[in-house]
Amino acid sequence: MSDGSGAGDGSGAGEPLPVQRAVALGTAKLMPDLDRDGGWLLTLDGTPQSYVDLADPTHLEFEYVQRIAHLVDTGFPAGEAVDALHLGGGALTLPRYLAATRPGSRQRVAEIDGPLMDLVGEVLPWPDGIAVQVGDAREALAQAGEATYDLVVADVFRGSRTPGHLTSVEFLRHAAAALRPGGRYAANLADGPPLAFAKAQAATVREVFEYSCLVAEPGVLRGRRYGNVMLLGSDRPLPEAELARKVAGDPFPARMVGDEELARFVRGARPVTDAEAQDSPPPPAGAFSVG
């Protein structure tokens, strides 16, 4: 139940109001963006999870979501429908983007927090073509048929940390099996100095996929601060040059690291197996929290 701070998407009289509700993994809050009609921010226990623009699903507020969109847009012909599996739901920002830019796409979302999905569906209903499955991301991936998807996106955070069972070679082999030839895998992770987790994850992706690259802001890559790291993998060459141009031109420019530079980045790091997998490191105090 709502705590009385407001409900609905504000389509009636007056301004939209924040909605706060206890969900399976904590306290979710949906806050309207007062500076952008149709914009909503989802937080979980104060940590930003998703930003959705109901009026314009192609508006991607979070930089890491923009980077995943670049991967799709450089990897598949413009407007072409794709079959996508999203591990981690949040407010379904990327599925909404694909539904808007690639009509006819068939998309499945695996999200462990059923009450959160109920809240999002109530306040921010999603379009047709997006099927939500409540359950563990790895179980959903293991159940996916072989060569079923063009795109697998792993964006799973329990609070502010990625669960360890979604970071191993065994997990990534499930992802590789679920992809069609030429399909793309993308993972959003977060790490800070000394980037031990990011380096081990990059080594893990390199172990499973023939082609891989990493995208992050320069300050994160230099180990100066905590931030998002995107890892990409495929059985076919990735559009590295085009992707590098895209991420360099973003409002918050990022760097693409591939080939020999990525090999140097992961030097000394070993691929992670189930036996040694751990949750991603916690962020420093106040890194992502909002009021």
BELQUIPE-V709397 format. One record per backbone hydrogen bond with DSSP energy under -0.5 kcal/mol. CO is the residue of the C=O (numbers start at 1). NH is the residue of the N-H. E is the energy in kcal/mol with one decimal. If there is no record, write none. Layout:
CO|NH|E / CO|NH|E
//
This chain:
1|22|-0.5 / 19|30|-3.2 / 20|3|-1.4 / 21|28|-2.7 / 23|26|-1.0 / 26|23|-3.1 / 26|28|-0.6 / 27|45|-3.0 / 28|21|-2.6 / 29|31|-0.6 / 29|43|-2.4 / 30|19|-2.5 / 31|41|-2.7 / 32|34|-0.8 / 33|36|-1.4 / 36|39|-2.2 / 38|54|-3.0 / 39|33|-3.2 / 40|52|-2.7 / 41|31|-2.7 / 41|43|-0.5 / 42|49|-3.4 / 42|50|-1.5 / 43|29|-2.3 / 44|47|-1.8 / 46|48|-0.5 / 46|290|-2.2 / 47|44|-2.3 / 50|42|-3.2 / 52|40|-2.7 / 52|54|-0.6 / 56|59|-2.2 / 58|60|-0.7 / 59|61|-0.7 / 62|66|-1.7 / 63|67|-1.9 / 64|68|-1.8 / 65|69|-2.4 / 66|70|-2.1 / 67|71|-1.8 / 68|72|-1.9 / 69|73|-3.0 / 70|74|-2.3 / 71|75|-1.1 / 72|76|-1.7 / 77|80|-2.0 / 82|84|-0.6 / 82|106|-1.1 / 83|150|-2.6 / 83|151|-1.6 / 84|86|-0.5 / 84|108|-2.5 / 85|87|-0.6 / 85|153|-2.6 / 86|88|-0.8 / 86|110|-2.9 / 87|155|-2.9 / 89|92|-2.3 / 92|96|-1.9 / 93|97|-2.0 / 94|98|-2.6 / 95|99|-2.3 / 96|100|-1.8 / 97|101|-2.6 / 98|102|-2.5 / 102|105|-1.6 / 105|107|-0.6 / 106|84|-2.3 / 107|131|-2.8 / 108|86|-3.1 / 109|111|-0.6 / 109|133|-3.7 / 110|88|-3.0 / 111|135|-1.3 / 112|114|-1.2 / 113|117|-1.7 / 114|118|-2.2 / 115|119|-2.1 / 116|120|-2.6 / 117|121|-2.6 / 118|122|-1.7 / 119|123|-2.4 / 120|124|-2.9 / 127|130|-0.8 / 129|107|-2.1 / 129|131|-0.6 / 130|132|-0.5 / 131|109|-2.9 / 131|133|-0.5 / 132|134|-0.5 / 133|111|-2.3 / 133|135|-0.6 / 136|140|-2.2 / 137|141|-2.3 / 138|142|-2.7 / 139|143|-1.6 / 140|144|-0.6 / 141|144|-0.9 / 145|148|-0.9 / 149|180|-2.9 / 150|184|-2.6 / 151|85|-2.5 / 152|154|-0.5 / 152|186|-2.4 / 153|87|-3.6 / 153|155|-0.7 / 154|188|-2.6 / 155|157|-0.6 / 157|159|-1.0 / 158|160|-0.8 / 158|161|-1.0 / 161|158|-3.5 / 162|280|-2.0 / 163|166|-1.9 / 164|167|-1.8 / 168|172|-2.3 / 169|173|-2.1 / 170|174|-1.3 / 171|175|-1.6 / 172|176|-2.7 / 173|177|-2.1 / 174|178|-1.7 / 175|179|-0.9 / 176|179|-0.6 / 177|147|-2.9 / 178|148|-1.6 / 178|149|-2.8 / 180|183|-2.7 / 183|235|-0.5 / 184|152|-2.2 / 185|233|-2.2 / 186|154|-3.1 / 187|189|-0.6 / 187|231|-2.4 / 189|229|-2.6 / 191|227|-2.3 / 192|195|-2.9 / 195|199|-2.4 / 196|200|-2.1 / 197|201|-2.4 / 198|202|-2.5 / 199|203|-2.2 / 200|204|-1.8 / 201|205|-2.4 / 202|206|-2.3 / 203|207|-1.4 / 204|208|-1.2 / 205|209|-2.9 / 211|234|-2.1 / 212|259|-0.6 / 213|232|-2.6 / 214|257|-3.5 / 215|230|-2.9 / 216|255|-3.2 / 217|220|-0.8 / 217|221|-2.2 / 218|222|-2.2 / 219|224|-2.5 / 219|225|-0.9 / 220|223|-1.7 / 227|191|-2.2 / 228|217|-0.5 / 229|189|-2.6 / 229|231|-0.5 / 230|215|-2.7 / 231|187|-2.5 / 232|213|-1.6 / 233|185|-2.6 / 234|211|-2.3 / 238|240|-2.6 / 239|243|-2.8 / 240|244|-2.9 / 241|245|-1.9 / 242|246|-2.2 / 243|247|-2.6 / 244|248|-1.8 / 245|249|-1.2 / 246|249|-0.6 / 247|250|-0.9 / 247|254|-1.9 / 251|253|-0.6 / 255|216|-1.8 / 255|257|-0.5 / 256|258|-0.5 / 257|214|-2.5 / 258|261|-1.2 / 258|262|-1.0 / 259|263|-1.9 / 260|264|-2.1 / 261|265|-2.0 / 262|266|-2.0 / 264|267|-0.9 / 266|269|-2.9 / 272|169|-2.7 / 273|276|-1.2 / 273|277|-1.1 / 284|287|-2.1 / 288|48|-0.8
//
